[in-house]
Amino acid sequence: MSQVFHQLLETLLAEREHFNRIWFAGDHVTPPPFSYQVNFPRLEMVLSGEYLNELEDPDHGITEVKIMPGDALYIPPNSWNKPNWDTNCSVLSLLFGKRQLGFSLVSKAKGQAHFFDIQKHSIQTRTGFAIDHILAGLNALAKEPLQKPMDEHLLQALMSYCQQMLATPSETNKNRSEDLYQGICIYIQENFHRPITRDSIAKRFNITPNHLSRLFRQQGHMRMADYITWVRIERAKFMLKKYTFRLNEVATRCGFQDVNYFYRVFKNKTGMTPSDYRGRN
């Protein structure tokens, strides 16, 4: 799987000496429901088709954009985007977690309910290296009114560095179970707002549900359900501090279908009600 993504990045670097357009997601406008919003940076590039997204727009609040092959979308930490996924498209995503660099390739056909090509891979992130400075530069650049030509230079450097990481994995990157576990954690952090289950995650990563449960007990020393709950509560705390959503909307945006259940879980995990937490923060 590493070779698949290495080849994709090699092809993109060879074909795209210059990007047609680079989009940056923002975090000043309240995100619409079912947006993707996580606490780590992401880079998305269209391999084929049209990739429709809602993004923050300085002049119009929220606007829909059409991202095409030759374009790139960079989403800084806690910024958001909302894909439409109702077109023919194939999208390569790079997800820069604190401990893991995730690669995701998904393809979608217009009018179809499910993705027909899903490939995922992850490797350990090398902290303290050039990639930290590249990401910091992109995160800062996203807030600047003038982004060219530095945005293109930084994205090219980021893609090149990721390709090198795939070609020469870290000497400590020998535990496939740990890589799989970290890749699943990234997936949960990205999809916490959706009705994800043990079975759906196992199917997405082509493993058995029992293997998935063992993986979390061995690598994470917790049940997968507890990890999902932890991610959702952490995002609920972020939303309670940043936005003025009503409690039922916070619950829904964090993957809780029942506001009363969200209330009970939040109080159990934090020792205070969501309203009290918001008041203190």
N, C-alpha and C positions, 0 to 999 in steps of 0.2 A: 504493500500500500504506500510505503514511503516513496517508492520509485514513481508511482502515478503522480503524486503531487509535485515531486521534484521535476518531472517532465513538463507538467502544466506550467510551473513557474518559469522554467527555462524557455518554453515556447512564448509565454507572455512577455518576458524580458526581451526576447529577440524580435517579436512583432511590434512591441509598443515602446519604441525609443521615446515617444512622446504620447501623453494621454490626450484624448480629445477634450475631456472635461473631468475635473476632479470636484466631487461634491463633498461637503463637510456637514455632518449632522450637528444639531445644536441641542441645548438643554434649557433655554429660557422660556419657551412656550410650553404650556401644559400638554403633555403627550396625549393623543387620542387613545381610546381603549385598544388593547391587543397590540400595542407597540412593543418593539424589542428595546429593552433598556436594561443594561447590565453595568457592573462596576469595573469592566475591563475594556480596552480598546478593541475595535474590530475593523477589518478591511474587507470590502466586498467588490468583486470584479465580475462582469458579465462575460461569459465565454461565447454565448450565442443568444439570439432573441432580444426581447425587450423586458426590462425589469422595472416595473412600476413601483414607486415608493411615495409615501407621504413624508415630508421633511419640514423642519422649521424654516420659515422664510422671514428675514428681517423686516420686509415691507408688508407682507400679507399674512403673517402669523403662521399658517400652515399651507403648504402647497404640494401638489402632486407633480412628481418629476418622472421622466422616462430615462432610465439609465441604460445605455447601449454598450455593445462591445467597443472597447477603446476608452471607456469611461471608468472611473473608480469612485467608490463611496467609502469615506473614512468616518467612523463613528467613535469619537472620544469616549472615555469612561463616563457613564451616567447620562450620556446623550442618547437620543432615541431615533429610530426609524420605523416606519410601518410598511412592510412589503404588501403588495396587492396579491401576488401569486395567481393571477388570472390571465396569464399570457404564456406563450411558448418561450421558455428561457432556461438557461443553464448558468448557475452562479457558483463561483468559487469564493469561499469565505475563509479568512484567516482570523483566529481568535486568540488574543494575547493575554492569557490568564497569568496570574501571579507565579504559578509553578509550572504551567503547561502551555505550550503553543499548539493550538488546535487547527486542523485543516478540515474543511467541509466542502463537498461538492454535491449540489442538489440540482436536479432537472425537473421541470414541470411542463405539462402540456395544457394548453388553454381548454377550459371546460372539464378537466379531470380533477377529482377530489384529492388525489394523492400524488406524491412525487414518484417518478418512475426510476430515477437513478440517484442513489444516495451512497456516498463514500465518505468515510471519516477516518482521521488518523490524528495522533497527537504525539509530541515529543517533549521532553523536559526543557523548560526555558532556562537559558544561561543568564542568570542575573549578574549585574555588574559589567556587562559587556556593552558593545556599541548599540545593541537593539534598544536598551533602556534610554539612551540619549536620542535615538531616532524617534521613538514613541513620544518622549517628552517634547521634542521639537514639533511634532505633528499636533499634539494636544494644545500646545501654545499657539501654533499657527491657526488652528481652527477658530480662535477668538479674534484674529487680526482681520482688519478690513481688506488688506492687500496680501494675497497668498501666493501669487505667482512671482517668480518661477520656483521659489523654494519648495512649494508643495510637491512639484513633480520630482525634484531632486531627492527629497526625503522619501517619497514613495518608492522610487527606483532603488534607493539604498535599502529600504525595508524589505522589498521583495528579494533583492539579491542576497541579503543576509539570511532570510528564511530559507532560500534555496541552499545556501551553504550549510545551514544547520541540518537540513534533510540529507545532504550529501555526506557530512561528517558528524554524525550524532555524538553526543557527549559520551565519554568513557563510562559515566555512571548510568547511562541510559540503556541498561540491560534487562530491566525487569518489565516484561511485557504486561504483566498483571497490573503493575503500578501505572503504566502508561494508559492502559485501558480504563482503569479506575479514574484517573485524572481527566481523561477525555469525556467520560460519562458525567463527571462533576461539572465540566464546562457546559455540556449539553443541558444539564438540569438548570444551571444558572442562567442559561439563555432562554429556556422554555418554561420557567417557573410559573408563568401566568397561564399556561395551558393545562388541560386535564391529563397530565402525564401519570403513568402507572408503571409498576414493575414490568408488566407484560409488554407495554408499548415501548419502553426503553430497551428491554431485552431484544425485541424484534428489530428496533432501529440499529442496534449494534451487533445483530446476528449472533446472539448468545442465548442460552436458556435462562428462564427466570431464576432457577435455582443457582446457576452459576453467578448471576448478577447479585443475588443475596449473599452468597459466599464471598464474593469480591468485596462487598462493603464491610462485611464482618472482619475480613482479613486485612484489608488496606485502610479502611476508614474507622474501624473499631466502633461501628454504629450501624443501625439498620438503615437501609436506603430511604425508607419512609421518614425516618428522623432527620436525615440530611435534607430531603425535600422540604420538610417543615421548617428547618433552620433557615434555608435559603429564602423561603417565602416570608418568614417573620422578619428577617433582616431587611428585605426589600420593603415590607410594610413599614418598618421603622423609618426607612429613608423617605417613603412617600408621606408619612405623617408629618415629618419635619419640613419637607420641601413644598408640598402642595396642600391645597385646601379641600381635597376630596372628602366627600361624606364617607362614613365608615363602611357602608355597604359597597361603595365604589372601590375603596382601598382593598376590601376583601376580594372582590371580583378581579381586580387587576393583579392580585397576588396569587390567584389560583384557588381561592376559597369560594365555594359555591354557596355556602351558608354563612351569613354574617354573625349569627349567634355562635356557630362553631369557631369562626375566626376570633371572636371576642374571647371565648374560653381558652383557646390555644395561646393567644397573645398574652393573656393574663398569667397563664401557667408558665410560660417561658420567660416573661420579663418581670413578673411580680406586680404589674400594674395594668390598668385597662388601656386600650388604645387612646381614649380621650385624655386620660391622665398623662400618658406618655407625650402626647402632642402638647399638652399644656406646659409640661416641664421642659420642652425643647423648642 
